[in-house]
Amino acid sequence: MAATEILLAGFGGQGILFAGKILAYCGLMDDKELSWLPSYGPEMRGGTCNCSVCISDEPIGSPLVLTPDILIAMNQPSFDKFVKAVRPGGKVFFDSTLIDAATDRTDIQLFGIPSQQLADDNALKGGSNIILLGKLLKETQICSLDTMKKAIEKVVPPKKAALIPNNYKAIEIGMNS
Amino acid sequence: MERNLMKGNEALAEAAIRAGCKCFFGYPITPQTELAAYMAKRMHKAGGVFLQAESEVAAINMVLGAASTGVRAMTSSSSPGISLKSEGVSYIAGSDLPAVIINVERGGPGLGGIQPSQADYWQATKALGHGDFQLLVYAPASVQEMVDCVVKAFDRADKYRMPAMILADGLLGQMMEPVSFPEINPDAYDKSGWATTGHKNQREHHIVNSLYLQPDQLEKSIVDRFKKYEIIKETETDAELYLTEDCDILLCAFGATARVVKSAVNSAREQGIKAGLFRPKTLWPFPVKEINEAAKTAKCLLSVEMSMGQMVDDIKLAINCSKPVHFYGRTGGVIPTPVEVLEEIKKLGGAK
């Protein structure tokens, strides 16, 4: 299998790096090769934030994702900037509450769900990122639901373990939307 | 072996603790900060000392002090901070002390930027401070290799009584990859002949010093050190050779850039271009034998770096200018892409 290259982008504070970490741990759980690379420039201090995740059966070359197979976009500037870079045949997951998905690309698949709204409606504050992951899981089968649940258990810090069921719920909502 | 997911910076710190590092002195700087933060959290539990000094200059001199007593000591920083430490590194070398210094490079000169760079190659391999001296310089290309390098750096520093540097960059420091920690049983080196541990009126006192006012004495100390360097050049070089047996064009890259280049080499091979990669894992000593082996069938060489081409001269010297050496690089914190590197390979005619 060639590497699956994933780019996650949004505002700082939306849980971009956290969602990326869950995907990275999915790779770890499935004994794959993987890399996770955050943007650590001035953008992480309030502006846009992005994160590259590569998952593969082969050792990862450059960990920097420039032409993603999968894009998760959580704000308009990120969508506008990165939708152009998605590899033909690639899949884009975005929050339709915040993003007007205007693009002339016809060679990629767009999956917009109102993840922010869904998070608010279900009392899952800050769960928009995980809802998008649920959608991604359903549409890409990047790993099993079981693997993703295990990854969540790894990434949620022990002190916040009480939030794990909320994350499961968010995945489920994403998968069903 | 259990695979953990760790940032390069954290893995460097964990490896140092496991390698028996007892003293870490640091000062925060991006993109190295997680290393010191990890040390702050873990070092005291491992029975060691973590201290955030008032400056980089203070930190490196604390390393000098700790190393004088024979304990394994380390500091880490990023490019501008390493420049500040250069005086102390020279004193450590002049005092024949073992120590490990980590540079998670960022763009320069001056305060530069905070994105990844390899523009401290000259500094690390030629002149990390004043005077006639070298340090061992290791260039890991993955988080796992960072672990292995730390273990080796502490060992060789002790073995040869000299400072060792790990030259990483912001990309390696910030990225997470699976990593496992082998069982580490550091070799014990007898330091009783020189370590300043208190003579208790039982022996002559030991002096750790880099000052020799008599030129002939200073000259002798340097010449002796250079005899040691000759042995190191013979025995300590290390490099990865990838698809070099039949290559027409040999790419040369180290650290994070080598990963980008490997992707480009693979793409070139898919297009029928016989490209190979020479990746030095030690930058000093430079792997002269290894590059000559790798370049045997090559018609030309292409060095790819995150700098303006600081490794090119070493490559030319190593192969005695027997073949043309080209250069492609990005600098200032820009990371070259596999596509750009592939274009360069094609520009060189695929050297068909």
Interface residues (C-beta under 8 A of the other chain):
Chain A: K21 A24 Y25 L28 D31 E33 L34 S35 W36 L37 P38 Y40 G41 I60 G61 S62 P63 L64 L66
Chain B: R3 L5 T30 P31 I114 Q115 G170 L171 Q174 M175 M176 E177 P178 R259 V260 K262 S263 N266 I335 T337 P338 V339
